[in-house]
Amino acid sequence: MSENQQDIQQETKEQLSLPLKPTKIKGVMTVTFHSGQDLRNVVLLGDLDALAEVEYKKHKSRTRIIIKGGTNPSWEQSVPVSVSNAKDSDKFTFRALHKTMTDYKVIGTGSVTFSYLQSLTEPTWIPLHDPEDKTKKAGTLSITAQWEAAKPPEKKEKKKKVEDDDDDYY
């Protein structure tokens, strides 16, 4: 083995032993809520006033409320979710909610990973379950998602200092 090959091999070993820097994924995940199907009815009288919500870490985005939308509401609405320092395994939580006079009541909840959302190419049904009894089904939400990564900051070129020859002519 030549000396040059040994140097390259040693350099490669050193690089492999360095701790890897975690990649910081930043951008916007645009979730489009199409509709809900067979949502759990949480009202005794009347129809559900339904809306949908997506949560990532502490950021929440909601659709508009479909007054008297019942158990099969249709939103056809996109909501942005800011994403920073994401990992493929991070969870996005989806909820169907009913708007009461003073608050919101959870109809059902479900979650998927960041990598799953990134892979969606067509509408997908997200299964929901009862938040108090995870074994009970609470309907489904039809969604699509579109990922837009943040553009890396442009590198600023260092201005080269132009030396003045200072050629003074007398």
Backbone bond lengths (Angstrom), bond angles and torsions (degrees), N, CA, C in turn:
res aa  C-N    CA-C-N  psi(-1)  N-CA   C-N-CA  omega(-1)  CA-C   N-CA-C  phi
1 M - - - 1.458 - - 1.530 107.95 -
2 S 1.305 116.01 132.09 1.457 119.94 -177.78 1.526 110.13 -74.86
3 E 1.287 114.81 163.94 1.468 120.51 -179.59 1.531 110.86 -63.36
4 N 1.332 116.73 -37.68 1.465 122.09 178.66 1.533 110.83 -63.37
5 Q 1.336 116.97 -42.77 1.464 121.10 178.99 1.526 110.64 -65.23
6 Q 1.334 116.82 -37.77 1.463 120.79 178.05 1.532 110.44 -64.98
7 D 1.322 116.56 -40.55 1.467 121.02 178.78 1.523 110.48 -62.56
8 I 1.334 116.41 -44.11 1.472 121.22 179.89 1.520 109.75 -64.34
9 Q 1.334 116.94 -42.53 1.468 120.68 -179.89 1.526 110.31 -63.70
10 Q 1.321 117.21 -42.63 1.470 120.99 179.16 1.528 110.38 -64.55
11 E 1.331 117.14 -41.69 1.461 122.07 179.18 1.532 110.63 -63.06
12 T 1.328 116.72 -41.07 1.462 121.52 178.62 1.525 110.45 -64.32
13 K 1.318 117.85 -42.95 1.469 121.27 177.94 1.527 110.50 -60.25
14 E 1.314 116.55 -42.68 1.464 120.88 179.60 1.520 110.85 -63.48
15 Q 1.330 117.37 -41.79 1.460 121.10 179.57 1.522 111.12 -65.13
16 L 1.333 116.71 -39.88 1.465 120.35 -179.90 1.522 112.04 -68.65
17 S 1.317 117.45 -26.20 1.463 119.72 -178.68 1.533 112.50 -82.84
18 L 1.333 116.53 -12.53 1.456 119.51 178.31 1.522 110.18 -70.48
19 P 1.341 118.52 141.65 1.465 119.16 177.25 1.525 109.67 -66.58
20 L 1.331 115.37 139.83 1.459 119.90 179.67 1.518 110.04 -75.75
21 K 1.309 115.95 138.08 1.459 120.24 175.38 1.519 108.05 -79.72
22 P 1.350 117.66 130.40 1.464 118.03 178.39 1.527 109.57 -65.77
23 T 1.330 115.32 139.25 1.458 118.12 178.57 1.519 108.58 -78.49
24 K 1.289 115.32 138.25 1.459 120.69 -179.85 1.518 107.90 -103.86
25 I 1.323 115.24 105.93 1.455 120.60 -179.38 1.521 107.96 -88.99
26 K 1.328 115.79 124.40 1.462 121.51 179.20 1.508 109.19 -131.12
27 G 1.326 115.42 147.97 1.452 119.42 177.06 1.513 111.09 161.70
28 V 1.326 115.40 -158.43 1.467 121.86 -179.90 1.530 108.86 -129.30
29 M 1.329 115.20 127.92 1.457 121.39 173.42 1.529 105.52 -100.47
30 T 1.315 116.54 116.17 1.460 120.73 177.49 1.517 107.75 -96.31
31 V 1.332 115.19 115.30 1.466 121.47 -179.34 1.521 107.85 -102.78
32 T 1.318 116.05 127.61 1.462 121.00 175.51 1.520 108.25 -105.72
33 F 1.330 114.70 118.99 1.462 121.05 175.62 1.520 106.90 -90.29
34 H 1.319 116.10 118.01 1.462 120.45 179.72 1.533 110.42 -88.62
35 S 1.326 116.58 -55.90 1.463 119.38 -176.46 1.523 110.36 -164.08
36 G 1.326 114.05 170.40 1.454 122.02 171.74 1.512 107.72 -115.90
37 Q 1.316 115.74 152.25 1.453 118.94 179.79 1.526 109.50 -137.03
38 D 1.338 114.57 131.69 1.469 121.86 178.28 1.529 112.19 53.41
39 L 1.343 116.71 42.70 1.461 119.73 178.70 1.528 109.81 -66.40
40 R 1.316 114.73 144.18 1.462 121.50 178.82 1.525 108.76 -62.65
41 N 1.319 116.99 128.02 1.458 121.05 -179.35 1.528 108.97 -82.27
42 V 1.330 116.60 115.18 1.463 121.14 -177.06 1.531 112.21 -104.98
43 V 1.338 117.57 9.08 1.468 120.88 178.53 1.524 108.98 -112.94
44 L 1.339 115.80 145.15 1.459 120.45 179.41 1.526 111.11 -80.23
45 L 1.312 116.17 -42.63 1.466 121.28 -179.43 1.527 109.32 -123.92
46 G 1.306 116.37 139.55 1.459 120.23 177.18 1.519 112.42 89.00
47 D 1.330 114.07 -171.24 1.466 121.32 -178.09 1.523 111.16 -105.01
48 L 1.324 115.10 161.21 1.462 120.39 176.12 1.526 110.08 -68.02
49 D 1.318 115.78 140.24 1.462 122.95 168.03 1.533 104.41 -102.83
50 A 1.317 115.64 87.80 1.459 121.00 -165.59 1.522 113.89 -94.37
51 L 1.321 114.37 147.48 1.455 123.11 170.41 1.512 107.62 -144.27
52 A 1.313 116.94 163.35 1.459 121.85 179.63 1.520 108.99 -121.14
53 E 1.326 114.88 153.33 1.462 121.14 -176.19 1.521 109.05 -140.47
54 V 1.327 115.90 144.25 1.457 121.92 171.36 1.524 107.14 -124.06
55 E 1.327 115.93 139.05 1.460 121.04 -179.47 1.521 109.28 -130.49
56 Y 1.333 114.64 133.03 1.462 121.24 174.01 1.518 106.49 -131.25
57 K 1.336 115.31 119.88 1.466 121.49 -173.34 1.533 107.46 53.42
58 K 1.325 119.20 -116.36 1.472 119.25 -179.21 1.523 113.17 -104.73
59 H 1.330 116.65 4.32 1.466 120.42 -177.97 1.530 110.00 -93.80
60 K 1.334 116.59 127.37 1.463 122.19 178.49 1.524 109.44 -120.94
61 S 1.332 115.15 142.33 1.462 121.24 173.36 1.518 107.51 -133.46
62 R 1.348 115.34 138.33 1.463 120.69 -176.84 1.519 111.71 -125.50
63 T 1.342 113.59 154.92 1.457 120.17 173.22 1.523 108.46 -85.05
64 R 1.317 115.30 176.48 1.460 119.90 173.02 1.532 107.81 -74.27
65 I 1.313 116.16 163.84 1.466 122.15 178.91 1.520 108.65 -85.77
66 I 1.320 116.49 132.76 1.460 121.81 174.27 1.530 106.56 -98.28
67 I 1.338 115.34 99.63 1.462 120.80 -179.00 1.527 109.19 -63.66
68 K 1.309 114.89 130.30 1.471 123.05 -178.23 1.530 111.65 53.69
69 G 1.331 114.24 38.24 1.464 120.20 179.98 1.518 112.85 -74.02
70 G 1.321 116.33 -16.59 1.456 119.87 178.86 1.510 112.93 69.02
71 T 1.329 115.70 -157.27 1.463 120.86 -175.68 1.532 112.93 -88.32
72 N 1.334 117.24 -1.65 1.466 121.62 177.86 1.532 111.19 -131.88
73 P 1.331 117.43 60.92 1.472 119.67 -177.03 1.530 112.13 -73.19
74 S 1.331 115.39 158.61 1.463 121.55 176.77 1.528 108.25 -126.60
75 W 1.332 116.62 123.43 1.468 120.83 -179.26 1.523 112.37 -104.50
76 E 1.317 117.64 -49.82 1.471 122.79 -173.07 1.530 109.84 48.04
77 Q 1.332 114.66 54.17 1.467 120.58 -176.77 1.525 110.28 -133.78
78 S 1.343 115.62 136.03 1.466 121.87 177.44 1.518 110.12 -99.88
79 V 1.333 115.16 140.47 1.464 120.84 177.23 1.533 108.27 -131.52
80 P 1.335 117.37 138.24 1.463 120.06 179.20 1.528 111.24 -86.78
81 V 1.322 115.47 146.53 1.466 121.44 175.19 1.520 106.95 -128.90
82 S 1.325 116.70 117.94 1.466 120.82 177.90 1.523 109.40 -73.41
83 V 1.323 114.93 133.24 1.463 121.09 -177.94 1.520 108.42 -124.03
84 S 1.328 115.66 130.42 1.459 119.11 175.02 1.528 109.09 -143.66
85 N 1.308 115.29 145.88 1.463 122.52 -179.02 1.521 111.84 52.02
86 A 1.317 116.40 42.79 1.462 121.51 -176.02 1.518 112.21 -80.80
87 K 1.321 114.16 150.49 1.456 122.53 170.76 1.519 106.60 -119.83
88 D 1.317 117.08 154.72 1.465 121.11 -179.31 1.524 112.43 -56.79
89 S 1.334 116.61 -30.91 1.462 120.52 -176.17 1.539 113.60 -86.88
90 D 1.338 117.62 -4.28 1.473 119.87 178.52 1.520 110.06 -58.83
91 K 1.337 115.85 144.01 1.465 121.28 -177.19 1.526 112.05 -98.54
92 F 1.326 114.63 139.63 1.456 123.06 168.47 1.518 105.17 -107.25
93 T 1.331 116.62 125.62 1.461 120.99 -178.65 1.523 109.23 -102.18
94 F 1.313 115.59 131.75 1.465 122.84 179.21 1.516 108.97 -111.08
95 R 1.338 115.74 139.01 1.458 120.81 177.97 1.521 109.99 -136.19
96 A 1.322 114.66 143.57 1.459 121.35 166.41 1.526 104.36 -103.66
97 L 1.333 116.15 133.14 1.468 121.55 -176.16 1.524 110.72 -126.06
98 H 1.334 114.99 154.88 1.469 122.06 172.85 1.523 106.68 -114.51
99 K 1.336 117.03 128.55 1.463 121.79 178.45 1.523 108.65 -83.93
100 T 1.334 115.68 117.08 1.462 120.57 175.01 1.527 107.74 -93.11
101 M 1.323 116.82 -175.75 1.474 120.25 179.30 1.531 111.68 -61.57
102 T 1.330 117.28 -33.64 1.465 119.97 -173.04 1.524 114.79 -122.70
103 D 1.324 117.52 -12.83 1.455 119.21 -171.33 1.528 110.42 -154.41
104 Y 1.321 115.67 -167.36 1.458 122.39 175.70 1.525 108.53 -120.54
105 K 1.314 116.32 139.05 1.453 121.20 176.60 1.523 107.85 -113.01
106 V 1.337 116.81 130.26 1.458 121.39 -178.39 1.523 109.89 -74.98
107 I 1.325 115.54 123.96 1.461 122.24 176.82 1.522 109.06 -84.19
108 G 1.319 115.43 -47.68 1.460 120.75 -179.49 1.505 110.90 -165.22
109 T 1.327 115.99 161.44 1.453 121.45 -177.77 1.535 110.26 -140.57
110 G 1.320 115.57 148.43 1.461 121.55 177.15 1.517 108.72 -155.23
111 S 1.322 117.58 164.34 1.463 118.78 -179.65 1.522 110.73 -145.78
112 V 1.338 114.12 154.85 1.464 122.79 175.54 1.520 107.94 -140.01
113 T 1.320 116.37 164.08 1.459 120.60 -178.84 1.527 111.11 -85.37
114 F 1.310 114.26 160.93 1.461 122.01 176.65 1.533 110.37 -57.35
115 S 1.331 116.90 -45.41 1.467 120.01 -178.38 1.530 111.22 -64.39
116 Y 1.336 117.67 -34.84 1.463 120.56 177.97 1.532 110.04 -64.62
117 L 1.335 116.45 -45.75 1.469 119.68 179.44 1.520 111.03 -60.93
118 Q 1.321 117.01 -40.48 1.464 120.67 179.91 1.526 111.44 -62.29
119 S 1.323 116.83 -29.47 1.463 120.43 -175.45 1.530 113.51 -84.63
120 L 1.328 118.60 -8.67 1.464 120.46 -176.50 1.529 111.20 -66.87
121 T 1.321 115.39 132.37 1.456 120.50 177.84 1.521 111.89 -120.90
122 E 1.321 116.68 -12.49 1.464 120.90 179.01 1.530 108.77 -148.18
123 P 1.346 117.79 166.84 1.466 119.73 -178.31 1.532 112.05 -54.25
124 T 1.318 114.46 137.81 1.461 122.39 -177.58 1.520 109.41 -131.38
125 W 1.313 116.26 144.92 1.466 121.78 177.87 1.526 109.41 -93.50
126 I 1.325 115.67 123.82 1.464 121.98 177.08 1.528 107.34 -98.50
127 P 1.339 118.58 118.09 1.467 119.98 179.07 1.529 110.92 -71.99
128 L 1.314 115.42 139.15 1.463 122.09 177.92 1.520 109.02 -111.51
129 H 1.335 115.34 151.29 1.462 119.92 174.95 1.519 109.35 -129.38
130 D 1.306 115.19 160.16 1.467 122.67 177.86 1.526 107.88 -62.54
131 P 1.340 118.71 127.64 1.470 119.53 -177.18 1.534 113.50 -65.40
132 E 1.323 117.16 -23.13 1.467 120.11 -179.27 1.526 112.20 -91.91
133 D 1.321 117.39 -25.29 1.460 121.82 179.01 1.531 107.82 -136.96
134 K 1.322 115.31 94.87 1.470 121.86 -172.95 1.535 113.35 -60.95
135 T 1.337 117.31 -14.07 1.461 119.49 179.83 1.529 112.17 -83.21
136 K 1.330 117.91 -15.60 1.467 121.54 -178.93 1.519 110.73 -91.09
137 K 1.324 115.81 131.26 1.458 121.12 177.11 1.523 109.79 -74.07
138 A 1.357 115.37 145.80 1.466 120.41 -179.33 1.522 111.88 -128.96
139 G 1.333 117.76 19.21 1.453 121.66 178.87 1.517 111.90 105.98
140 T 1.352 115.36 -168.23 1.461 121.45 -179.76 1.525 110.08 -140.85
141 L 1.331 115.35 156.19 1.464 122.29 174.59 1.523 108.31 -117.93
142 S 1.317 117.09 132.85 1.459 121.78 174.90 1.523 107.83 -93.16
143 I 1.342 115.72 122.40 1.473 120.63 -177.98 1.521 110.68 -135.97
144 T 1.314 114.55 161.40 1.459 122.72 162.30 1.520 105.98 -132.07
145 A 1.310 116.38 161.14 1.462 120.13 -179.89 1.515 109.42 -140.73
146 Q 1.321 114.83 146.87 1.459 120.67 177.46 1.515 108.34 -134.42
147 W 1.328 115.69 125.91 1.459 121.82 -178.13 1.522 109.69 -98.34
148 E 1.328 115.25 133.40 1.459 120.74 173.68 1.518 107.74 -129.91
149 A 1.316 114.92 107.85 1.461 120.59 -179.17 1.519 110.20 -69.54
150 A 1.319 115.37 145.50 1.463 119.97 176.63 1.520 108.97 -67.58
151 K 1.291 115.22 142.83 1.460 119.64 178.41 1.526 108.30 -74.50
152 P 1.334 116.71 135.93 1.466 118.18 178.34 1.518 109.87 -64.37
153 P 1.316 116.34 146.62 1.470 118.42 179.59 1.523 110.24 -62.08
154 E 1.306 114.23 141.65 1.462 118.67 179.30 1.514 109.60 -70.34
155 K 1.321 113.86 137.59 1.454 118.41 178.91 1.522 108.37 -76.79
156 K 1.295 114.49 131.81 1.458 118.91 178.71 1.524 108.41 -83.52
157 E 1.298 113.80 130.93 1.454 118.01 177.53 1.517 109.00 -77.31
158 K 1.300 113.24 135.18 1.457 117.05 177.00 1.519 107.51 -76.08
159 K 1.296 113.95 130.37 1.452 118.21 179.32 1.522 108.81 -74.44
160 K 1.295 113.66 129.09 1.457 118.21 178.35 1.512 108.52 -78.73
161 K 1.262 112.57 134.71 1.448 118.04 179.27 1.525 108.57 -75.52
162 V 1.286 113.88 121.59 1.460 119.24 -179.85 1.519 107.36 -89.85
163 E 1.313 113.08 121.68 1.457 116.87 -179.30 1.532 109.09 -85.17
164 D 1.266 113.55 134.45 1.457 119.48 178.03 1.524 106.72 -86.32
165 D 1.301 114.31 123.41 1.467 117.61 -179.63 1.515 111.41 -64.39
166 D 1.276 113.64 -19.12 1.463 119.71 178.23 1.516 111.16 52.37
167 D 1.312 112.42 46.49 1.462 118.07 177.79 1.521 108.65 -82.74
168 D 1.266 114.06 94.64 1.463 118.59 178.24 1.524 108.73 -89.15
169 Y 1.282 115.60 130.42 1.455 120.48 177.99 1.505 107.77 -108.20
170 Y 1.269 114.84 130.32 1.463 119.22 179.49 1.467 111.63 -104.12
